[in-house]
Amino acid sequence: MSLKTKEKSLIINHPEDKFETLLFLPPTESRKGEGGLRTKGYFKHNYKLNPEDNLWYICDTAGDLVKPAPEEIQREIVDFIASMKSSEPEMANISDITELPLITVITVVLNGEKYLEQTIQSVINQTYPNVEYIIIDGGSTDGTLDIIKKHEDQIDYWVSEKDKGIYDAMNKGVKVALGSWIGFLGSGDIYSSHGLLDYYELMCEINIKSELYDYLSSKVELIKDDKIIRIVGQKWSWEVFKKYMNVAHVGSLHSIKLFKKYGLFDISFKIAGDYEFLLRPKNTLRANFIDKITAIMDIEGISSREMKVFNETELAKVRHTGKNGFKIKIEKYIGIIKWKIRRKLLSY
C-alpha cells in the first residue's frame, strides 16, 4: 500500500516559524547525490476526512484541507481503517477516526553499509501505510550510497553531502520533512514491525490532533550481539526529565510544530542535542507515552560515547532548568556512577 500521488505538496510557512520547510535541500559543493520519489514527482501527504462530503482530503503542511484524494487512495484509506479496527480490539470502539497523519522518519548515516539496509527494511515494511522516509548521508565513501539507490523507489528523499555532525544532518531532514510527526531512526536501529502503527493507535485514542500533543514516546529495546541488554523509556515528566533523559529518543515522535516553535537542534552539541532540544519547552511540553516496544537499538560502540554525554547534559541543564550548578554537578556524578555500575553488571 502506497499513498504517494503526483499532487505536489503545498508547503505553508508562517512568519513566526523558526525555519522554513523545503521540498529539496539547496545544492552544495560537496554533494555526491540526491534522489528518491520526491525528485521523480511523487509526494506524500497528511489526510483528513471532510465531514461535509465524507471524503478524505489531501492537506497542506499546516493541516488544512486542499482537495479530495484520488479515488484509489480514498479506497486504500477506508480499507486500512476497516482492517485496523477489525484486527486491533482496542480500536473497535473508536468510531470517529478522521485523520491519517503523514509520519516522517529520518535516518542520518555516514559509512553505514554494515547496518543501513536492515534499518531501511524496517521502515519500508511498516504496517502503518502513511510513512515518508528521508535519508541524510554525510558523504559516505563505502557502499552506503549503493544501498540507498537500491531502495530508491521506496525512499521519499535522500541526499549525500558533507555535514557538521549528526544534529546538522538531522536538521537537514527536519527542513524537508512534510509529515506532521517526525521520528529519528539511526543506521542500525530498527522499528518493530508494528511500531508506527502502535503510535497511530495511540493517536486515535488521544484524539490524534497534533495541537494536543508535542511529543510521543515508547519503550526501546537495547541489544548487543543480538542479545537484549535492557529496555529503556519511561513516561515523560518534567520533574524527572530535568534531572536526566528518561525517555527513549530513538523511535519517538515529535510534532513538526514543536520544531517550528522552538527551532532546530543545536549543532554545538554532538551527543545530547536531542536532550537539549526537549528541555527547551520545560514543563509546558505536552507528552504522551505508549507502554510498548516500538524500536530496537544496537548499542555497539555506545559505551565509548556515553561518558561524553554527561558533560553535554550538564551544559543543557545549566541552560534550561534554572537549577544551581552545584546541584547539577551532583546529578552528573551520580549519573556517571550509575552508568559504570550498570555497564559492569550488564557487561557492555
Protein Blocks (a to p, Z undefined) as FASTA:
>chain_A
ZZbdfbdcdddddfklcbdcdfbdcddfklgbdcdjklnopacddddddfklopacdddf
kopafbdcdfklmmmmmmmmmmmmmmmmklmmmmbbcbdcddddddddehillmmmmmmm
mmmmpfbfbdcdddddehiablmlmmmmmmmmmcfbdcddddebjklmmmmmmmmpcbfb
dcdddehiacdfklmmmmmmmmmmnoopaklpmbdcddddddeehiafbdcdddddfklm
mmpccbdfehpacdfklmmmnopadfkbmklmmmmmmmmnmmmbccddddbdfbdcdfeh
klmmmmmmmmmmmmmmmmmnopafklmmmmmmmmmmmmmmmmmmnoZZ
